[in-house]
Amino acid sequence: MNMQQIRAIAAEKGVTGSHRSKRELVRAIQRQEGSFDCFATDPAGLCDRTDCLWREDCPPTARRDAGGKQQ
């Protein structure tokens, strides 16, 4: 999911802060929804939450961040 799509979801949910990184913005959305804010927290990129909207982007982002690159 690209940042424009994530920002649109954030706006729908009342989450502000378009200056945030992808990781920070997704976690803010997760908190707003009452979910665990776990996006890209496992450096191995493992996730067992198959019902998560962020599932496709989460493991690659976590692995990339663990490799020293910031999103």
N, C-alpha and C positions, 0 to 999 in steps of 0.2 A: 504494500500500500504506500502510495507516495504522500509527501507532506501536505499537499493540498487536500487530499482526501481525509487525512488525519485531522487537519485543522477544521474541516467541515464537520466532522464527527464531534470534535471538541466544542465547537460553537453550538451545535444542537444540544449538547449536554450541559452547556453553561460553563465550560472550562475556558478560562482565559489564559493568555500568555503565549502568543504566537512566536515569541522570541525563543521559546524552549526548544531543546533538541528533540528529536523523534522519541528517544527513550524517555525523556522527562515528560513529554506531552502525553504519550500513551499511558504512562504510569498515573498521571493526573486524571486521565479519563477513567482508568480502572478504579481509582479511589472514589471518584465521583459516583460511579456505578455501585459502589459498595463491595467491589471485588478486591482480591489480594493484588497489590501493585507489584507484580512479578516480572513484567516485561523485560526480557534480556538480562535477567539476573543470574542465570546459570552459565558459567563460562564454557561449559562443555556443549551448551546449546540444546540441552535435553529438556523436554517438557511432556508431562502426562495429561495436560488439560486439552483434550480433543475438541471441546466445545467453545474454545476461546476465539474471539474475532481476530486476535493478533497472532494466532498460531503460525501462520505462514511466514511472517516477518521476524518473529521472536528468535528462533534458534540461529538463523544466519546473523542477526544483529548481535546476539550474545557472543557468538564465536568471533565475529569481526572485532568487537570491543575487547575481548580477551586477548586478541592478537596485537593490541596496542593502538588500534584506530578508534577514534571517537566518532559517534554518529551525531 
